[in-house]
Amino acid sequence: MKLDIVTLNATKAGSIDLDDEVFGLTEIRADILHRMVKYQLAKRRAGTHKTQSRGEVSVTHSKLYKQKGTGQARHGAKNAPIFRGGGHAHNRLPRDYSHDLTKKFRALALRHALSSKVKAGELVIMDTIALKEPKTGALRTQLGKLKFDKVLFIAGPEVDKNFALAARNIPHLDVLPNAGLNVYDILRCKKLVLTADAVDAIHERFKKDGAEAAPKKRAPAKKKAEAEGAAA
């Protein structure tokens, strides 16, 4: 498929071919995207939560009062979970929330995310994102001409320093290098802006993944036996 290339000044700068196997999936699998988002959010959790058990709280462990004759319920130490300041019955411990997804599945989820933006008309291809001066006001004016609200910019191998400085004070605007492209950030933005360099990097990335994932062809058993006999 072909898409027009625009500039920061809202003018056309040619067109670009997009690979249908990456950007042209017709059936968008919500379950694949859901699993990928859960994978990313689980991986970013610190898991450093910790509460004290009844053996760890700093209170006396002696019996509160005698067993009988007080008219009250029978109790032992004050560190029981039913008392204020006591330990937790099932205390939370530090843990790792991350789980695994295969490389092929993560690549498939990224293809579905990119295709969903194309299908929704929320993908914009830009020639380059570079500024002469790091002026936030000027960049805000340019984004207003383009009618960008909540946008994610994916630059080339590196983000232009002036553009990064100008964009960091604008709300709902994220800028990442092509190595930072991920499903969660794609889905939560209203507009995805890819530079021409970013598109080339994406095509190259999936080309390599496809070459690695391609199964090796095996010779039929009959031909293999004949080849072995000829070699003998």
Secondary structure as UniProt FT lines:
FT   STRAND          2..6
FT   TURN            8..9
FT   STRAND          12..17
FT   HELIX           20..23
FT   HELIX           30..44
FT   TURN            54..56
FT   TURN            78..79
FT   TURN            81..82
FT   TURN            84..85
FT   TURN            89..90
FT   HELIX           103..119
FT   TURN            120..121
FT   STRAND          123..126
FT   HELIX           136..146
FT   STRAND          151..154
FT   HELIX           161..167
FT   TURN            168..169
FT   TURN            171..172
FT   STRAND          173..176
FT   HELIX           178..180
FT   HELIX           183..188
FT   STRAND          191..195
FT   HELIX           196..213
FT   HELIX           221..231
//
